[in-house]
Amino acid sequence: MSDFNLEKRRYVLSGVAVAIITVYIIRLFTLQLMSDDYKKNADSNAFLMKVEFPSRGAIYDRHGRLMVYNQPAYDIMVVMNEAKGRIDTTDFCQTLGITKEFFIKRMNDIKDYSKNPGYSRFTQQMFMSQLSNEEFSVFQEKMFRFPGFYVQRRSIRQYQTGVGAHVLGDVAEVSPSDIEEDDYYRPGDYIGKLGLEKSYEKELRGEKGVQILLRDARGRIQGKYMDGKYDRKPVAGRDLTLGIDEKLQALGERLMEGKMGSIVALDPQTGEVLAMVSAPSYDPRIMVGRSRSKNHRLLSRDAWKPLLNRSIMGMYPPGSTFKTSQALTYMTEGIITPSTAFPCNHGFYCRGLHVGCHSHAAPIALVDAISTSCNAYFCWGLYYMMGNRAKYKSPYDGMNVWRDYMVSMGFGYRLGIDLPGEKRGMIPNADYYNRNYHGSWNGLTIISISIGQGEVTLTPLQIANLGATIANRGYYYVPHVVRKVEGLPLDTLYRHRHYTKASRRAYDYVVAGMRSSALKGTCKMLSRLPFEACGKTGTAQNHGRDHSVFMGFAPMKNPKIAIAVYVENGGWGADFGVPIGGLMMEQYIMGKLSPSSEKQAEAMQHRHLAYGPRYPALERAKKEAEARRKAALKNKNKKEKKNVPEAKAAPDKQ
């Protein structure tokens, strides 16, 4: 009779043995086939894979002036498996001018998978980036003392001048999310973070190369593997040529000193951006090297927001510049004719509603209404459009027709410029008003949109594009900064004409009104220019002082430049907008400013506006420190008075 317990024990032991063998087989399969740890270890003993970084594409302005170029820099790389416990950390830190605490923290960060995804102790890891030539020379002399540490040559960005920061952008070290999104990047690589550097990253970055070097048992380099048969040379990035005129850009930034706002200048015939100024700006040269992070933090704490590209991110009420779009809509829809005249008794009066206006002759027709910027004229136009039951069944239908005209002119949606972060602005539609007024609204409820106020907001880019559309008498090209990418055709997006819903005849009358404004209306200071300029002012209402706005183009026939100027809290459009716009047009068309215009530019450069403290926290800290100093001084004086003995009375003289 067999022993049942013995038989059972044999099955258990057999099962355990099979399980152990299975685990070993799975582990060997994983290590040898699924994991590359052993391969990396073996390769690291025999080979050194040296990455060669490509030269990043240079950036030129429209006339071939170099704006952004490359300068050599050096990174220190470490292979942890080779460096562990084999260097004199004190000597190492003194050579690089770093503290021992920094060294320990950096080495720990490299090994931290959460901070350095894909870390391997067998491959090169970034220890320190962007050493200058002087720092590299000192380190190179002693490098033999620091096994496991290597130098990797790369290039960093340099800027020829201090202009164009918001357009050009900058380059910084990749983040973990950048690495996850694109396997081209490794920790320590650089990527475009802002502006064109970000938009055209793939064109600018090029392709990495690699050198495979042989090492002996002690890790010493013996030469190239198979004489470089499997090496791959880096491919340089593509150069960019911009539509930007560097001299025009420099003048714009100069004119906007001490102000907040934007200047956008376009070539109406191509859609190329001639200048894009966002104020306040900053010098792009401070965003280079190891000090970038510190300088970026300082800029981000500035209450005036110099990192914000107001040209494409600022959403403002367009004010009276918007009246041109209303004239185009009313005339094309047959609400008005060129001879239609409306009353203006210091403003628009209807059913108890009043919208104010400045003093001028009335009643007034279309061309003069644009020239004098009459509020009442355009309020009446919207009122009759929303109430026209012969054309529209209800204000709802009329409003959506109005919205369609605005969208066709490039409002309410992103235009599609080749820069990151563009905002769409705000163009309301009938559903918007139904939600906000519970279906009970009419032309009077929304009357302020007819003069570029109320719910309407545009970016300065959209206002400049309005000027380009009027200059072209009815069409525009999508604005773009890059004129040419080396070796590639321009994207078809930027070569396609976008026609608006307004008629050519309506555009001709609006042009006449803008020319009249330059000769005798609100833009009459443009009449001094040696070419036929057209313009429209705007004074956009604001919670504080009004914004100063200008939109125009020149010459009237065969236009070469369309421009928008927006100065926050600048007051009347003629105070800042018109003179700045006129100077910019003169610089571009004539190639330089006349002596009298140069004096005007210098005066404008020094006309600063008061916006309050740029660093409120710093101001508070200063006030608190001053209060503490005064309190301490007061206490000190009290103690001194308390300790002074009372003076005795002098004896009477006999």
Salt bridges, closest charged atoms under 4 A:
GLU7 OE1 - ARG10 NH2 2.43
ASP36 OD2 - LYS40 NZ 3.71
ASP43 OD2 - LYS39 NZ 2.85
ASP61 OD2 - ARG65 NH1 2.68
ASP75 OD2 - ARG154 NE 2.25
GLU82 OE2 - ARG215 NH1 2.65
ASP91 OD1 - LYS142 NZ 3.32
ASP91 OD2 - ARG145 NH1 2.90
ASP109 OD2 - LYS105 NZ 2.91
ASP109 OD1 - LYS115 NZ 3.07
GLU135 OE2 - ARG290 NH2 2.97
ASP170 OD2 - ARG292 NE 2.52
ASP178 OD2 - LYS193 NZ 2.93
ASP182 OD2 - ARG205 NH1 3.11
ASP189 OD2 - LYS208 NZ 2.44
GLU197 OE1 - ARG56 NE 2.89
GLU197 OE2 - ARG157 NE 2.82
GLU201 OE1 - ARG56 NH2 2.54
ASP216 OD2 - ARG220 NE 2.88
ASP231 OD2 - LYS224 NZ 3.88
ASP245 OD2 - HIS63 NE2 3.30
ASP245 OD1 - ARG65 NH1 3.69
GLU272 OE1 - ARG62 NH1 3.07
GLU272 OE2 - ARG483 NE 3.32
ASP283 OD2 - ARG285 NH2 2.86
ASP302 OD2 - ARG614 NH2 2.61
ASP404 OD1 - ARG403 NE 2.81
ASP508 OD1 - ARG504 NE 3.13
GLU568 OE2 - ARG310 NE 3.08
GLU586 OE1 - ARG528 NH1 3.49
GLU598 OE2 - ARG254 NH2 2.43
GLU626 OE2 - ARG629 NH2 2.70
